């Protein structure tokens, strides 16, 4: 495949390897054992996309991607690689970066609401079994039916308590609600809160359009999510990134096959998304990955072995970079052989042998050609990064965060006291209405309706701050409209 002005030069071997921008939204894979160069490959791809005006999202697992805004040249191994590959016109440069952090410590806070996350993903985060997940779905359903918007953990805990306390009232309409399941949900909510869940459920919720920005020179913004602390709860990490993907799918318009992607989303440590995941969740992930391409979003999974991903996902990843794998045991050898079989055969290359011999920064690559077919696998060195490999100091990062155009927006949380006051005002209004209805019933001897009973109970529970606007229908972004939902703001 020859070089064109729009092609992204990503590797150099016997042949130069180029990634075509109009094929980049057909997803990709970066695989290899720890320490073989996956993170550098991710960085080089991100830099290339940024240079052609494509925004990027990536999670920084180890804290070694923060140097992206500053030009490189300080690392002797990079300088050595430039000489080895005879890159005569290679220039170091920094890139536009926005830092994010679920905990608000190393970047702009990233939040969502309980309602937007929805019961399916929350069940995954809370490690609920099938019965408990069913009860959580009922909690959301009862909240929906009664206009109780769930924003943060406090809201969900209050709603769980309310449903548990009034389980008998809901039995006829919704079925049995197990006290044991309510207890399990509440205990897991407490555990999630201890992990920092109170930080990332709330408002203002993330607007994913803020990921889709370019700088004044037209380069795509590289969004870096600090994930070293988030990774201490691996299932939470995987589910949170899946929520981000689902939000992108839901909010972005159909664009077909654009000349370049609207966004590239790198999903690092991708195996965490699929470990012990129920089939229903894997099926929905497969749907999101398959359909989000039409929104102009390319998803690139980063993991140790291609076999970490389900076949239905792996089959959708057209652009592949395979770094070295180890083959110390029979199981390892089987994995190497299986990884080799995922490539289009090159008769001049023993892929099984090559996978175990690759140097750090060297890889086997296959990308999509002009017609969308995978090229024959080639062995090549990934080009060196142009940005600084060394992480930013705390002072440098803080300065960069404060210079961001977004600084101050996500840092200001919604005033919970104000929201509570509104709830109390509404609860007082309901109490007055309930009293008027009671007087009317006494006059007409009309029996109290089930709905009025429920509203009366809700008034009594208002002090627990369900944090909602009564009478407003809940619209959640649970994995997008493809799963039967819609979103209105």
Secondary structure, 3 states (H helix, E strand, C coil): CCCCCCCEEEEEECCEEEECHHHHHHCEEEECCCCCCHHHHHHHHHHHHHHCCCEEEEEECCCCCHHHHCECCCCHHHHHHHHHCCCCCCCCCCCCEEEEECCCCCCEECCECHHHHHHHHHHHHCCCCHHHHHHHHHHHHHHHHCCCCCCCHHHHHHHHHHHHHCHHHHHHHHCCCCHHHHHHHHHHHHHHHHHHHHHHECCCCCCHHHHCCECCCCCECEEEEECCCHHHCHHHHHHHHHHHHHHHHHHCCCCCCCCCCCEEEEEECCHHHHCCCCHHHHHHHHHHHHHHHHHCEEEEEEECCHHHCCHHHHCCCCEEEECCCCCCCHHHHHHHHHHHCCCCCCCCCCHHHHHHHCCCCEEEEECECCCCCECCCEEEEECCCCECCCCCCHHHHHHHHHHCCCCCCCCCCCCHHHHHHHHHHHHHHHHHHHHHHHHHHHHHCCCCCHHHHHHHHHHHCHHHCCCCCCCCCCCCCCCCHHHCCCCCC
